[in-house]
């Protein structure tokens, strides 16, 4: 099953760049234009300049490669001398609040600590069932990441994967040096504190590798990057080199236990706009066959989220532009869910929403989703309601988050969920540690 290996990480020399908080960035696909400008202004060597390089057309990829080479030559980025697994902890508060630099997040939410580690994973196509996707992907982001990886030959940011380890064996093995000061301790703009340690002890690494050997890895975030890694694998592997022995055969990933109490998943609400046939009354009439339809006076985010949390069956809250009340759709106990496929898919809120409501009733099918027609997304209930109130969208469909166990069961059974089925909070920071692809390097798994 999953095969992992330590690697010599490429990391910022903090003696050169100073506070790591100024050089870290969120993942490329959640950075707005305004955030990009802010990150570039924070530090001349902020990692966003590599991950979202400037330039016209394909020139930006060559610009990223040249900049990366320059930073390495100047010693801004240095390769660790010893191969390691990099233990990573994220401390954050949800609902989130701003934090003082380097401190624990402030605000009124509950403090969470998500733990895991960065490692190399032997690349396998999805068909091998070692690494599992959980969502469909789009072609444009894959092409962008392919060009960037090909130009830089570096995994600048990591794929986020989950694995089952209910006893926490990997956490015990990696936590033996918890008293050691971290290599990096910084806070990003979202208030999340990031700490990184290098685990170089051969027995600890071998033990983690042994635990993972009979596991499957579920991609939580980074499907496009993983598919790009696999696509470049054969292209970069030297002729005559056995598969699995080249540096190109391995991908950098962050792995976390599926049972980690700090693993937080947010709902992804659907926003409907520009739909020619939209009618809230028609929706309620059509939904009555499968749902108990009611109206409620819950108007703010807290009240709606509280009622959703109390629901004992699949339930959606619908706020439509021009209406003061909230429409509630509670799935009938004996509704026919056979069109949704096997049982592993029928319990998922997102599958029910797409398969019973958005597709059949509103005409937003898989083709429209792929084209990103009529649908928008947000994880923030307050933002969703604001979009409705302002008349920028026709309606918001609000739901509970998909549970990690539900995702695992569906994907282990061989199924892939609709796009935007999950949102893991917080995102990994980019710039903590990178993997420089050396196709001529001989990489072997521990043990």
C-alpha positions in Angstrom: 0.0 0.0 0.0 1.4 3.5 0.9 5.2 3.8 0.7 6.8 6.8 2.3 10.4 8.1 2.6 12.2 11.0 4.4 13.7 13.8 2.3 16.2 16.6 2.5 13.8 19.5 2.7 14.5 22.9 1.1 13.7 25.5 3.7 14.1 29.2 4.3 17.2 30.2 6.2 15.5 32.2 8.9 18.8 34.0 9.7 18.5 35.5 6.3 14.7 36.2 6.0 13.9 36.9 9.7 10.3 36.3 11.0 8.9 33.3 9.1 5.4 34.8 9.4 6.4 37.2 6.6 7.5 34.6 4.1 4.7 32.1 4.5 1.5 32.1 2.3 -1.8 30.3 2.0 -2.2 27.7 -0.8 -2.3 29.3 -4.3 -5.9 28.5 -5.0 -7.3 30.5 -2.1 -5.2 33.7 -2.6 -7.2 36.7 -3.9 -5.6 39.5 -6.0 -5.6 41.7 -2.9 -4.0 39.0 -0.7 -1.4 38.4 -3.4 -0.3 42.1 -3.3 -0.3 42.0 0.5 1.9 38.9 0.6 4.4 40.3 -1.9 4.6 43.5 0.2 5.3 41.6 3.4 8.7 40.4 2.3 10.7 40.4 -1.0 11.2 36.6 -0.6 7.6 35.7 0.3 6.9 32.3 -1.2 3.9 33.6 -3.1 6.4 34.9 -5.7 7.3 31.2 -6.4 3.8 29.7 -6.0 2.0 32.5 -8.0 4.7 34.0 -10.1 4.4 37.2 -12.1 4.7 37.3 -15.9 2.8 37.2 -19.1 1.6 33.8 -20.3 4.0 30.9 -19.8 6.8 33.3 -19.0 5.7 33.3 -15.4 6.8 29.7 -15.0 10.3 30.5 -16.2 10.3 33.5 -13.9 9.5 31.3 -10.9 12.3 28.8 -11.8 14.9 31.6 -12.2 13.8 33.2 -8.9 14.0 29.9 -7.1 17.5 29.2 -8.4 18.6 32.7 -7.4 17.3 32.3 -3.8 19.1 28.9 -3.5 22.3 30.4 -4.9 22.0 33.3 -2.4 21.4 31.0 0.6 17.9 32.3 1.2 16.7 28.7 0.7 18.9 25.9 1.9 18.6 22.1 1.6 18.8 20.2 4.9 21.8 17.9 5.2 19.9 15.0 6.7 16.7 13.4 5.4 13.8 13.8 7.7 10.1 13.5 8.2 8.9 17.0 9.2 6.4 17.1 12.1 3.9 19.9 11.7 1.5 21.4 14.1 -1.2 24.1 13.4 -2.7 25.8 16.4 -5.9 27.8 15.5 -9.1 29.0 16.9 -12.5 28.4 15.3 -14.5 30.5 14.8 -11.3 32.3 13.9 -9.8 35.4 15.4 -6.7 37.4 14.7 -3.7 36.6 16.8 -0.6 38.4 18.0 2.5 37.5 16.0 3.9 34.2 17.1 1.2 33.7 19.7 -1.8 31.4 20.2 -4.8 32.6 18.1 -7.1 35.0 19.9 -10.8 35.4 19.7 -13.8 33.7 21.2 -13.6 30.3 19.4 -12.3 27.0 20.6 -8.6 26.3 20.2 -7.7 23.4 17.9 -4.3 21.7 17.3 -4.0 19.8 14.1 -1.0 17.5 13.9 0.7 15.6 11.1 3.9 15.3 9.1 5.5 16.1 5.7 6.9 13.1 3.9 7.6 11.8 0.4 5.0 9.3 -0.8 5.7 7.0 -3.7 3.5 8.2 -6.5 0.8 5.8 -7.7 -2.1 6.4 -10.2 -5.5 6.6 -8.6 -6.3 3.2 -10.3 -3.9 1.5 -8.0 -6.2 2.4 -5.0 -3.2 3.4 -2.8 -3.9 7.1 -3.0 -7.6 7.9 -3.3 -9.3 11.0 -4.7 -12.5 12.3 -3.1 -13.5 15.0 -5.5 -13.6 15.5 -9.3 -11.1 17.9 -10.6 -10.9 20.6 -13.4 -8.4 20.6 -16.2 -7.2 24.2 -16.1 -5.7 24.1 -12.6 -3.9 20.9 -13.4 -2.2 22.4 -16.5 -1.1 25.5 -14.5 0.5 23.3 -11.8 2.1 21.0 -14.4 3.8 24.0 -16.0 5.0 25.3 -12.7 6.4 22.0 -11.5 8.0 21.2 -14.8 9.8 24.6 -14.8 10.9 24.6 -11.1 11.2 20.9 -10.6 10.1 21.6 -7.1 7.1 20.7 -5.0 6.6 24.2 -3.5 3.4 23.3 -1.7 2.2 19.9 -0.5 -0.8 17.7 -1.1 -2.8 17.1 2.1 -3.7 13.5 2.7 -5.5 11.5 5.5 -4.8 8.0 6.7 -6.4 5.8 9.4 -4.5 5.4 12.6 -7.0 5.1 15.4 -4.3 4.2 18.0 -2.1 7.1 17.1 1.0 5.0 16.5 2.6 7.5 14.1 2.0 10.4 16.5 3.8 8.6 19.3 6.8 7.8 17.0 7.0 11.4 15.7 6.4 13.1 19.1 9.5 11.7 20.9 11.3 15.0 20.4 8.4 17.3 21.2 10.5 19.1 23.8 12.9 20.3 21.2 12.5 23.8 19.9 10.9 24.0 16.5 12.8 24.8 13.3 10.1 27.3 12.5 7.4 29.1 14.5 5.2 31.6 12.6 1.7 32.9 12.4 -0.2 33.6 9.2 -2.8 36.3 8.6 -5.7 34.0 9.4 -4.4 33.7 13.0 -3.0 30.2 12.6 0.2 29.4 14.3 2.6 27.0 12.4 5.4 25.0 14.0 7.8 22.6 12.3 10.2 20.0 13.6 12.6 17.7 11.7 12.5 14.0 12.7 15.7 12.4 11.6 16.0 9.4 14.0 16.0 6.3 11.8 13.9 4.1 14.1 11.2 6.7 14.4 11.1 7.1 10.6 11.1 3.3 10.1 8.2 2.9 12.6 6.1 5.5 10.8 6.8 3.9 7.4 5.8 0.5 8.8 2.4 1.9 10.1 1.7 3.5 6.7 2.6 0.3 4.7 -0.9 -1.2 5.0 -2.8 2.1 4.7 -4.5 4.0 1.9 -4.2 7.7 1.7 -7.2 9.9 1.0 -6.5 13.2 -0.6 -8.1 15.9 1.5 -6.8 18.8 -0.5 -4.5 19.1 -3.5 -6.0 16.8 -6.1 -4.7 18.9 -9.0 -1.1 18.9 -7.6 -1.2 15.1 -7.1 -2.4 14.4 -10.6 0.3 16.7 -11.9 3.0 14.8 -9.9 1.9 11.5 -11.4 1.8 13.0 -14.9 5.4 14.3 -14.7 6.7 11.1 -13.0 7.4 9.1 -16.2 8.5 12.2 -18.1 11.3 13.1 -15.6 12.4 9.6 -14.6 15.8 8.8 -16.3 15.8 6.2 -19.0 16.6 2.8 -17.6 15.9 3.7 -14.0 13.5 1.2 -12.3 10.2 2.7 -11.3 10.2 3.9 -7.7 13.9 4.5 -7.6 14.1 8.0 -9.0 13.4 11.3 -7.2 10.7 11.9 -9.8 8.7 8.9 -8.5 8.0 10.6 -5.2 5.7 13.4 -4.2 5.8 15.6 -1.2 2.6 15.3 1.0 1.4 16.3 4.4 -0.3 13.4 6.1 -2.6 13.6 9.1 -4.5 11.0 11.0 -8.2 10.8 10.1 -8.9 10.5 13.8 -7.0 13.7 14.8 -9.3 15.7 17.0 -7.9 18.9 15.5 -9.1 17.9 12.0 -11.9 20.4 11.3 -14.1 20.2 8.2 -16.3 23.2 7.2 -19.5 23.0 5.1 -19.4 24.4 1.6 -22.7 26.3 1.0 -24.0 26.6 -2.5 -25.0 30.0 -4.0 -27.3 30.1 -7.0 -27.1 32.9 -9.5 -28.2 33.7 -13.1 -30.4 30.7 -13.2 -33.1 31.5 -15.9 -35.8 29.3 -14.4 -35.2 30.1 -10.7 -38.3 30.2 -8.5 -38.4 29.7 -4.8 -42.1 28.6 -5.0 -41.3 26.1 -7.7 -38.4 24.7 -5.6 -40.6 24.2 -2.6 -43.3 22.5 -4.7 -40.8 20.2 -6.4 -38.9 19.4 -3.3 -42.1 18.2 -1.4 -41.8 14.7 -3.0 -38.6 13.9 -1.1 -38.5 16.5 1.7 -40.6 17.8 4.5 -40.8 21.5 3.5 -41.4 24.1 6.1 -40.7 27.8 6.7 -38.9 29.2 9.7 -38.0 32.6 11.1 -34.3 31.9 11.6 -32.6 34.8 9.8 -29.0 35.1 11.1 -26.1 32.7 10.8 -26.1 31.6 14.4 -29.7 30.6 14.4 -29.5 28.8 11.1 -26.3 26.9 12.1 -27.8 25.9 15.4 -30.9 24.4 13.8 -28.8 22.6 11.2 -26.6 21.2 14.0 -29.7 19.8 15.7 -31.0 18.0 12.6 -31.1 14.2 12.9 -31.6 13.7 9.1 -30.2 15.4 6.0 -31.5 18.9 6.2 -30.9 22.1 4.1 -31.7 25.7 4.8 -32.6 27.8 1.8 -32.5 31.6 1.8 -34.0 33.2 -1.3 -33.6 36.8 -2.4 -36.6 38.9 -1.5 -37.9 36.5 1.2 -37.8 37.2 4.9 -38.2 33.6 6.0 -35.9 30.6 5.7 -37.1 27.5 3.8 -36.2 24.2 5.5 -35.9 21.0 3.5 -35.7 17.9 5.8 -35.3 14.6 3.9 -38.2 12.3 4.3 -37.3 9.0 6.1 -38.6 6.9 3.1 -37.4 9.1 0.3 -36.2 7.2 -2.8 -32.4 7.7 -2.8 -31.6 5.0 -5.3 -30.7 7.5 -8.1 -27.8 8.6 -5.8 -26.1 5.3 -6.2 -24.8 2.8 -3.6 -25.5 3.3 0.2 -22.1 4.9 0.8 -23.2 7.9 -1.2 -26.8 8.1 0.0 -26.0 9.4 3.5 -24.0 12.4 2.3 -25.7 15.8 2.5 -23.8 17.0 -0.6 -24.8 14.0 -2.7 -28.4 14.5 -1.7 -28.3 18.2 -2.5 -26.9 17.6 -6.0 -28.7 14.4 -6.8 -32.2 15.3 -5.5 -32.3 19.1 -5.7 -29.8 20.9 -7.8 -29.8 18.5 -10.7 -33.4 17.3 -11.0 -35.2 20.4 -9.8 -32.9 23.2 -10.9 -31.2 21.7 -13.9 -27.7 22.2 -12.5 -26.1 19.0 -13.6 -22.6 17.6 -13.7 -21.9 19.5 -16.9 -23.0 22.8 -15.5 -20.9 22.2 -12.4 -17.8 21.5 -14.5 -18.3 24.8 -16.3 -19.0 26.4 -12.9 -22.3 27.7 -14.3 -24.9 29.1 -11.9 -23.1 27.9 -8.8 -20.9 29.7 -6.3 -19.5 28.5 -3.0 -18.7 29.8 0.4 -17.8 28.3 3.8 -19.1 31.3 5.7 -22.8 31.3 6.5 -22.8 35.0 7.3 -21.3 35.7 3.9 -23.8 33.5 2.2 -26.7 35.4 3.8 -25.1 38.7 2.9 -24.9 37.7 -0.7 -28.6 36.9 -0.7 -29.6 40.1 1.2 -27.6 42.2 -1.3 -29.3 40.6 -4.2 -26.0 39.4 -5.7 -27.3 35.8 -5.8 -30.8 34.3 -6.2 -30.5 31.9 -3.3 -28.2 30.2 -0.8 -28.4 26.5 0.1 -26.9 26.1 3.5 -25.9 22.7 4.9 -23.9 20.8 7.5 -20.3 19.8 6.8 -19.5 16.3 5.4 -18.0 14.2 8.1 -14.5 12.8 7.6 -15.7 9.2 8.2 -18.4 9.6 5.6 -15.8 10.7 3.0 -13.5 7.9 3.9 -16.2 5.3 3.6 -17.4 6.5 0.2 -13.9 6.8 -1.2 -12.7 3.5 0.2 -15.7 2.0 -1.6 -14.4 3.4 -4.8 -16.6 6.5 -5.3 -15.8 10.2 -5.9 -17.9 13.0 -4.5 -19.1 16.2 -6.3 -16.6 19.1 -6.4 -16.5 21.3 -3.3 -17.7 18.5 -1.0 -15.3 19.3 1.8 -13.2 22.2 3.1 -10.6 21.4 5.7 -9.7 24.2 8.0 -7.2 25.6 8.3 -5.3 25.3 5.0 -1.6 24.3 5.0 0.9 27.1 4.9 3.1 27.3 1.8 6.8 27.9 2.4 7.4 25.6 5.4 9.4 23.0 3.5 9.8 22.2 -0.2 10.9 19.1 -2.1 13.4 19.7 -4.9 12.9 17.0 -7.5 16.2 15.4 -8.6 15.4 12.7 -11.1 18.9 11.2 -10.8 18.6 10.8 -7.0 18.2 7.3 -5.7 15.4 7.2 -3.1 14.6 4.1 -1.2 11.9 3.5 1.5 13.0 2.9 5.0 13.3 -0.7 6.2 
